[in-house]
Amino acid sequence: MAANEEEKRNLIVKEIESWRRSKLLPEQYCDFLQNIYLEDLEDRPRGITGAAMKKISQASGKQWFLASGIFALICFVVLHFSAFPLLLQIAIALLVAGGFVFAGVKQRESRPARGYAWIGAGIVFLFGSGLAIVGLRWGLGGSALLWLLGLLAVVWLGGGLWLRLALPQWLGWLAAIALYALLLAEHAPAASVFEVQIFWIPAALLFLWLSWFMHVRLASAGTAMFAAALVLWFMPEIYSALYGVRPEWIQTEILIKILIAGIGMFRLRKQWMEWVA
């Protein structure tokens, strides 16, 4: 009988763990239920720190040696990164960012929050390492920044389309928008208020239409383009504030655009919520 009771208890504990992973019950409820069925205090759920400390205490000598070696390698790469050849710097940045994204993709189904956190870390690392490489080699001015934004736009858009994730695609469009703004400032430095609106508003309307067009073919692309369209809608005011194009009109323009966008999104809420969701 004792063996049967033990098997039943283990089965219940495993079921509770599956509820935790699938988010059927909140974390604190799962902890409460496990505390009822687990007799050994060492087996009961701990906080993040406690769980980490338990794993560290149970690590073997080989695992300690491997962890120390990895940490030493990271320190070596960080300290001597500026002395590496350009291609090696790029390869290291892409390898590490790819590792983050790979870990996120592997955990996206079983643990969505952790998976998306890994993917986000890869995106942030790629952006930071790209800035570091460009800053070390050429500084953050001139054509170097333009090339970096173009590269990030291609990588984020391509990766987001491949993974079918809206956030990397949106970040890719933001990089492209920033690149477009810098090119406008360089080639049209004396633009008027009307010209600034013409530079951006057609692009916002185009992205809005593309959002509707793409949502039935690739939902993530439709969502990313809708979010990019909202940014483009207010980019004339952002551009005017950054480059001093008639700043006295900016507040009025923002209020008018908020009113137009609010009315439009309210009237068409059933349509755009369907293709963005």
C-alpha positions in Angstrom: 0.0 0.0 0.0 2.8 2.3 0.9 4.3 1.9 -2.6 1.0 2.7 -4.2 0.6 5.8 -2.1 4.1 6.9 -3.1 3.3 6.3 -6.8 0.1 8.3 -6.5 1.8 11.2 -4.8 4.6 11.3 -7.5 1.9 11.2 -10.2 0.1 14.1 -8.6 3.3 16.1 -8.2 4.2 15.6 -11.9 0.7 16.7 -12.9 1.1 19.9 -10.8 4.4 20.5 -12.6 2.6 20.2 -16.0 0.0 22.7 -14.8 2.8 25.0 -13.8 4.5 24.7 -17.2 1.3 25.1 -19.2 0.2 28.1 -17.0 -3.2 26.4 -16.2 -2.7 27.6 -12.6 -0.9 30.6 -11.1 2.6 29.9 -9.8 1.6 30.4 -6.1 -1.2 27.9 -6.4 1.1 25.3 -7.8 3.6 25.9 -5.0 0.8 25.5 -2.4 -0.4 22.2 -3.9 3.1 20.8 -4.1 3.8 21.8 -0.5 0.8 19.6 0.4 1.9 16.5 -1.5 5.7 16.7 -1.0 6.9 15.3 2.3 10.6 16.1 2.0 11.3 19.8 2.5 14.2 19.6 0.2 11.9 18.7 -2.7 9.5 21.5 -2.2 9.4 24.5 -4.6 11.8 27.3 -3.8 12.3 30.8 -5.1 14.5 31.5 -8.0 17.5 32.2 -5.8 16.9 29.1 -3.7 16.5 26.9 -6.7 19.7 28.3 -8.2 21.6 27.7 -5.0 20.4 24.1 -4.8 21.6 23.4 -8.3 25.0 25.0 -7.6 25.4 22.9 -4.4 24.6 19.7 -6.4 27.1 20.5 -9.2 29.9 18.1 -9.8 33.6 19.0 -10.0 33.5 18.7 -13.8 30.6 21.1 -14.0 32.4 23.6 -11.7 35.5 23.3 -13.9 33.4 23.8 -17.1 31.6 26.8 -15.7 34.9 28.4 -14.5 36.4 27.8 -18.0 33.4 29.4 -19.7 33.6 32.4 -17.4 37.3 32.8 -18.0 36.7 32.7 -21.8 34.0 35.3 -21.6 36.4 37.6 -19.6 39.1 37.1 -22.2 36.8 37.9 -25.1 35.5 41.0 -23.4 38.9 42.3 -22.4 40.5 41.7 -25.8 37.5 42.3 -28.0 38.8 45.6 -29.4 42.0 43.9 -30.5 40.3 41.2 -32.6 40.0 41.5 -36.4 36.7 43.0 -37.7 35.4 39.7 -39.1 36.1 37.9 -35.8 34.3 40.6 -33.9 31.3 40.2 -36.2 31.4 36.4 -36.0 31.5 36.5 -32.2 28.5 39.0 -32.0 26.4 36.9 -34.4 27.4 33.6 -32.7 26.4 34.9 -29.2 23.2 36.5 -30.5 22.3 33.4 -32.4 22.9 31.3 -29.2 20.4 33.5 -27.3 17.8 33.2 -30.1 18.3 29.5 -30.4 17.8 29.0 -26.7 14.7 31.1 -26.9 13.2 29.2 -29.8 13.9 25.9 -28.1 11.9 27.1 -25.0 9.3 29.1 -26.7 6.7 26.3 -26.7 7.3 24.8 -23.2 8.2 28.0 -21.4 7.0 31.0 -23.4 8.1 33.8 -21.0 11.6 32.4 -20.7 11.8 31.7 -24.4 10.9 35.3 -25.4 13.3 36.6 -22.7 16.1 34.7 -24.4 15.1 36.0 -27.8 14.9 39.6 -26.5 18.3 39.2 -24.9 19.7 38.2 -28.3 18.1 41.2 -30.0 19.5 43.6 -27.4 23.0 41.9 -27.5 23.1 42.2 -31.3 22.2 45.9 -31.1 24.7 46.6 -28.3 27.6 44.6 -29.9 26.9 46.3 -33.3 27.2 49.7 -31.7 30.4 48.6 -29.9 32.0 47.4 -33.1 31.0 50.5 -35.1 32.1 52.7 -32.3 35.5 51.0 -32.0 36.2 51.0 -35.7 34.7 54.1 -37.1 32.9 56.0 -34.4 29.2 56.5 -34.3 28.9 59.2 -36.8 28.7 59.4 -40.6 28.1 56.4 -42.9 29.1 53.8 -40.2 25.9 54.4 -38.3 23.9 54.2 -41.5 25.4 50.9 -42.4 24.8 49.5 -38.9 21.1 50.5 -39.0 20.7 48.9 -42.4 22.4 45.7 -41.3 20.3 45.6 -38.1 17.1 46.2 -40.2 17.9 43.3 -42.5 18.9 40.9 -39.7 15.9 41.7 -37.4 13.4 41.6 -40.3 14.9 38.4 -41.7 15.0 36.7 -38.3 11.6 37.8 -37.4 10.1 36.5 -40.6 11.9 33.2 -40.2 10.8 32.8 -36.6 7.3 34.3 -37.3 7.7 36.8 -34.4 6.3 40.3 -34.6 8.8 42.0 -32.2 12.0 41.4 -34.1 10.2 42.5 -37.3 9.0 45.7 -35.6 12.5 46.4 -34.4 13.8 45.9 -37.9 11.2 48.4 -39.2 12.3 50.8 -36.5 15.9 50.5 -37.6 14.8 51.2 -41.2 12.8 54.2 -40.1 15.8 55.6 -38.2 17.9 55.0 -41.3 15.4 56.9 -43.4 15.3 59.8 -40.9 19.1 60.2 -41.0 19.1 60.1 -44.8 16.4 62.8 -44.9 18.3 65.0 -42.5 21.4 64.6 -44.7 19.8 65.2 -48.1 16.9 67.5 -47.2 18.2 69.6 -44.3 15.9 72.6 -45.1 12.6 70.8 -45.4 9.4 72.8 -44.6 6.6 71.6 -42.3 4.5 70.5 -45.3 7.5 68.6 -46.9 8.2 66.8 -43.6 4.6 65.5 -43.6 4.9 64.4 -47.2 8.1 62.5 -46.3 6.3 60.3 -43.7 2.5 60.2 -44.0 2.3 58.2 -47.3 4.7 55.7 -45.7 2.4 55.4 -42.7 -0.7 54.8 -45.0 1.3 52.3 -47.1 2.3 50.3 -44.0 -1.3 50.4 -42.7 -2.5 48.9 -46.0 0.3 46.3 -46.0 -0.7 45.4 -42.4 -4.2 44.5 -43.7 -2.8 42.8 -46.8 -0.3 40.6 -44.9 -2.3 39.6 -41.9 -4.0 36.6 -43.6 -0.7 35.4 -45.1 1.6 36.0 -42.1 0.0 37.3 -38.9 3.3 38.4 -37.3 4.2 40.6 -40.3 0.7 42.2 -40.2 1.1 43.0 -36.5 4.7 44.4 -37.0 3.6 46.6 -39.9 0.6 47.9 -38.0 2.9 48.9 -35.1 5.4 50.5 -37.6 2.5 52.4 -39.2 1.7 54.0 -35.9 5.3 55.1 -35.4 5.4 56.4 -39.0 2.2 58.4 -38.4 3.9 60.4 -35.6 7.4 60.5 -37.2 6.9 64.0 -38.8 6.6 65.5 -35.3 9.4 63.4 -33.9 11.6 64.4 -36.9 10.6 68.1 -36.5 11.5 68.0 -32.8 14.9 66.4 -33.4 15.9 68.7 -36.3 14.1 71.9 -35.2 11.5 72.2 -38.1 9.0 74.8 -36.9 8.9 73.6 -33.3 6.0 75.9 -32.5 3.7 73.8 -34.6 4.6 70.4 -33.1 2.1 70.3 -30.2 -0.8 71.3 -32.5 0.2 68.7 -35.1 0.4 65.9 -32.4 -3.0 66.8 -31.0 -4.6 66.8 -34.5 -3.0 63.4 -35.3 -4.0 61.9 -32.0 -7.6 63.0 -32.7 -7.5 61.6 -36.3 -5.9 58.3 -35.2 -8.2 57.9 -32.2 -11.4 58.4 -34.3 -10.1 56.2 -37.1 -9.1 53.4 -34.7 -12.4 53.6 -32.8 -14.5 53.5 -36.0 -12.5 50.6 -37.5 -11.7 48.8 -34.2 -13.3 45.5 -35.3 -11.2 45.4 -38.5 -7.8 46.3 -37.2 -8.1 44.4 -33.9 -8.9 41.3 -36.0 -5.8 41.5 -38.2 -3.5 42.6 -35.4 -4.6 40.0 -32.8 
